[in-house]
């Protein structure tokens, strides 16, 4: 199983770094998954991510307190607002689709904003 977790962790790091280049692909969730996989397979890689100058503070904050930085919360809000606007303008959805997407996005934002701030 250690090899499986190591391979998954490396894959998640790869996806996280691709997310740095593509605005539609998130980085942090993949790195959180990678840290979890490395905790079961490679202490060295786990420490590398947790002590990374750019990603480490966010990953440690989540691990220790379930915290999300205030800046990330605002980015999530802005991204969802833009996404919802593009959804409305670009697809001419019906009322049921509008309600479903709004509920899904509001649920995601409620979760994000109820986490402690880092």
C-alpha positions in Angstrom: 0.0 0.0 0.0 2.9 2.3 0.6 3.7 2.3 -3.1 0.1 3.1 -4.0 0.1 6.1 -1.6 3.4 7.3 -2.9 2.2 7.1 -6.6 -1.0 8.8 -5.7 0.8 11.5 -3.8 3.1 12.2 -6.7 0.2 12.3 -9.1 -1.6 14.8 -6.8 1.5 17.0 -6.7 1.6 16.9 -10.5 -2.0 17.9 -10.7 -1.4 20.6 -8.2 1.4 22.1 -10.2 -0.7 21.9 -13.4 -3.3 23.9 -11.4 -0.7 26.7 -11.0 -0.8 27.1 -14.8 -4.5 26.5 -15.5 -7.0 28.8 -13.8 -9.8 26.3 -13.8 -7.8 23.6 -11.9 -7.3 24.2 -8.2 -3.9 23.7 -6.6 -4.4 23.5 -2.9 -6.9 20.6 -2.8 -4.5 18.4 -4.8 -1.6 19.3 -2.5 -3.7 18.5 0.6 -4.4 15.1 -0.9 -0.7 14.7 -1.7 0.3 15.5 1.9 -2.2 12.9 3.1 -0.8 10.3 0.8 2.8 11.2 1.7 2.0 10.9 5.4 1.4 7.2 4.7 4.3 6.6 2.3 7.2 9.2 2.4 8.1 11.3 5.4 10.6 13.1 3.3 8.1 14.2 0.7 5.5 15.0 3.3 8.1 17.3 5.0 9.0 18.8 1.7 5.4 19.9 1.1 4.7 21.0 4.6 7.9 23.1 4.7 7.6 24.5 1.1 7.9 28.3 1.3 4.8 28.9 -0.8 2.5 26.0 0.0 3.6 25.0 3.4 1.8 27.6 5.6 -1.5 26.8 4.0 -1.1 23.1 4.2 0.1 23.2 7.8 -2.8 25.6 8.7 -5.3 23.1 7.3 -3.7 20.1 8.9 -3.4 21.7 12.4 -6.6 23.8 12.6 -8.7 23.1 9.5 -7.9 26.8 8.6 -8.3 28.5 5.3 -6.6 31.8 4.7 -8.9 34.9 4.5 -7.4 35.7 1.1 -8.3 32.3 -0.2 -11.9 32.7 1.1 -12.2 35.9 -0.8 -10.8 34.3 -3.9 -13.3 31.5 -3.6 -16.1 34.0 -3.3 -14.9 36.1 -6.3 -14.3 33.0 -8.4 -17.8 31.6 -7.7 -19.4 35.0 -8.4 -17.6 35.2 -11.8 -18.5 31.5 -12.5 -22.1 32.0 -11.6 -22.3 35.1 -13.8 -20.7 33.3 -16.7 -23.1 30.4 -16.2 -26.1 32.8 -16.3 -25.0 34.8 -19.3 -23.4 32.0 -21.3 -26.0 29.2 -21.1 -29.5 30.7 -20.6 -30.4 28.1 -18.0 -33.8 27.4 -16.7 -35.0 28.2 -13.2 -34.3 24.7 -11.9 -30.7 24.8 -13.1 -30.1 28.3 -11.7 -31.4 27.1 -8.3 -29.3 23.9 -8.3 -26.1 25.7 -9.3 -26.8 28.5 -6.8 -27.4 26.0 -4.0 -24.3 24.1 -4.8 -22.1 27.2 -4.9 -23.7 28.6 -1.7 -23.1 25.3 0.1 -19.4 25.4 -1.0 -19.1 29.0 0.2 -20.8 28.2 3.5 -18.3 25.4 4.1 -15.3 27.7 3.2 -16.5 30.6 5.3 -17.2 28.5 8.4 -13.6 27.2 8.6 -11.3 29.2 10.8 -9.1 31.8 9.1 -5.4 31.2 8.9 
